Amino acid sequence: MPEARLEDSGSGLAPAADGWFVVNVRDAAWLTSENGEKKPSGSECSFESRESEFPQLGVRLHVLEPGEPNGLYHAESEQEAFLVLSGECRLLVEGEERLLGPWDFFHSPAGTEHIFVGAGDGPCVIFMVGARSGDWHVLYPVSELAARYGASAEKETSDPRQAYVGFEPSRRERPSYWGRLPWT
């Protein structure tokens, strides 16, 4: 297997082709959706690019400010795993709310309704991993609990485009709070 060449994507380095590579989080490409009209979904480092997506495993480092959800409350057809590295967040899961802090781990079997919302007094960093298959699907249920945090779909749907109507798309840039993150 050849080493993948890393190229600057405008917000950091990302692989230009398939292959193995090493990149430090502070140098990697980032996406952000800060300042949208609807609640933003934080910032993330995906370690992959449009040209070179990981076929079997999704890996993200997600950063949330207090009160900021990482998306809409949903259930996926694939299992996921999450590890809080720093800061605090609220886990909304199956209609319940749990406060998580550094080194708390959440396993989400396929079909588990969930979302995270930043908490505490600074950024929360979550390492996220999810299985990928060709038969992936998602459900965005209406959730009263998630709606309190701006994280519920307005109408139940299995179409991400419909669920996120009116949301700003992510941009290739580092978050405004970059200098307050542990690796900077």
C-alpha positions in Angstrom: 0.0 0.0 0.0 1.5 3.3 -1.0 1.7 6.4 1.2 -1.0 9.0 0.4 0.1 12.4 -0.6 -1.3 15.1 1.7 -2.5 18.4 0.1 -3.7 21.6 1.7 -7.5 21.7 1.3 -7.8 25.3 2.3 -8.2 24.5 6.0 -5.4 22.0 6.5 -4.0 18.8 5.1 -6.1 16.0 3.7 -5.2 12.9 1.6 -5.2 13.4 -2.1 -5.5 9.7 -2.9 -6.0 6.4 -1.1 -3.1 5.1 1.0 -1.7 5.2 4.5 -0.7 8.6 6.0 0.1 10.4 9.3 -1.2 13.8 10.0 -1.3 15.8 13.3 -4.7 17.2 14.3 -3.4 20.8 14.3 -2.3 20.4 10.6 -5.3 18.4 9.4 -8.2 19.8 7.3 -11.2 21.1 9.3 -14.9 21.8 8.5 -17.0 24.3 10.5 -20.6 25.4 10.4 -20.4 28.2 12.9 -22.7 31.2 12.6 -25.5 29.6 10.7 -29.1 30.9 11.1 -30.1 27.6 12.6 -28.1 26.0 15.4 -24.6 25.2 14.0 -23.2 21.7 14.3 -19.7 22.6 15.6 -16.4 21.9 13.9 -14.8 18.7 12.9 -11.6 17.1 11.6 -12.5 14.1 9.4 -9.0 13.0 8.5 -10.3 12.2 4.9 -11.1 14.1 1.8 -13.7 14.0 -1.0 -11.0 12.3 -3.1 -10.2 9.7 -0.5 -13.0 8.6 1.9 -12.5 5.7 4.2 -14.7 2.9 2.9 -15.3 0.9 6.1 -14.9 3.3 9.0 -15.9 6.9 9.6 -13.6 8.8 12.0 -14.1 12.3 13.3 -12.8 14.6 15.9 -15.7 16.9 16.7 -15.6 20.1 18.7 -18.7 21.7 20.3 -19.2 25.0 22.1 -21.6 25.1 25.0 -25.2 24.8 23.8 -24.1 23.7 20.3 -25.4 20.3 19.0 -23.3 18.2 16.6 -26.3 17.7 14.3 -29.9 16.6 14.6 -31.2 13.8 16.9 -31.1 10.6 14.8 -30.6 6.8 14.7 -28.3 5.2 12.1 -28.3 1.7 10.7 -24.6 1.2 11.7 -23.0 1.1 15.2 -21.0 4.1 16.4 -18.7 4.8 19.3 -17.8 8.1 21.0 -15.1 9.1 23.5 -15.1 12.5 25.2 -11.5 13.8 25.2 -12.0 17.1 26.9 -14.7 19.5 28.1 -18.3 18.5 28.8 -21.3 17.6 26.7 -24.9 16.4 27.1 -25.7 13.1 25.5 -29.3 12.9 24.4 -30.0 9.2 24.0 -33.3 7.4 23.6 -35.2 10.3 25.2 -32.8 10.5 28.2 -30.1 13.1 29.0 -26.7 12.4 30.4 -23.8 14.7 31.2 -20.5 13.4 29.9 -17.0 14.6 30.7 -13.4 13.6 29.8 -12.9 9.9 29.2 -16.6 9.1 29.2 -17.3 6.5 26.4 -20.7 6.0 24.7 -21.4 2.9 22.6 -24.3 3.4 20.2 -25.6 0.1 18.7 -27.4 0.4 15.3 -30.8 2.0 15.7 -30.0 4.0 18.9 -31.5 7.5 18.8 -28.8 10.1 19.9 -27.1 13.4 19.6 -24.5 15.5 21.6 -24.8 19.1 22.8 -21.8 21.0 24.1 -22.0 21.9 27.8 -19.8 23.4 30.5 -17.8 26.6 30.0 -15.7 25.9 27.0 -15.2 23.6 23.9 -15.9 19.9 24.2 -13.8 17.5 22.1 -15.3 14.2 21.1 -13.6 11.4 19.1 -16.3 9.7 17.0 -16.1 6.4 15.1 -18.8 4.8 13.0 -19.0 1.7 10.8 -19.8 2.2 7.1 -21.6 -0.1 4.7 -23.3 0.3 1.3 -26.7 -0.2 3.0 -26.5 2.8 5.4 -29.7 4.5 6.4 -30.7 7.1 9.0 -33.9 8.2 10.8 -34.4 11.7 12.2 -37.4 11.4 14.6 -39.1 14.4 16.2 -37.9 14.6 19.7 -39.2 17.1 22.4 -36.0 16.7 24.4 -33.7 17.4 21.4 -35.9 20.3 20.3 -35.1 22.1 23.6 -31.5 22.2 22.3 -32.3 23.0 18.7 -31.4 19.5 17.7 -34.7 17.9 16.5 -35.9 17.5 13.0 -39.1 19.5 12.4 -40.8 16.5 10.8 -39.7 12.8 11.0 -37.7 11.8 7.9 -35.1 9.4 6.7 -33.8 12.0 4.2 -30.8 14.0 5.5 -31.4 16.7 2.9 -35.0 17.2 4.2 -33.9 17.0 7.9 -31.3 19.7 7.4 -33.3 22.1 5.2 -32.3 25.7 6.1 -29.0 24.7 7.8 -25.8 26.3 6.5 -23.5 23.8 4.9 -20.1 23.2 6.5 -17.2 25.3 5.2 -13.6 24.2 4.9 -12.1 26.4 7.6 -10.9 26.2 11.2 -13.3 27.3 14.0 -13.1 30.8 15.5 -12.1 29.3 18.8 -9.1 27.4 17.3 -6.6 29.0 19.8 -8.6 27.6 22.8 -8.3 23.9 21.7 -5.9 21.5 23.5 -3.6 20.9 20.5 -3.1 24.5 19.4 
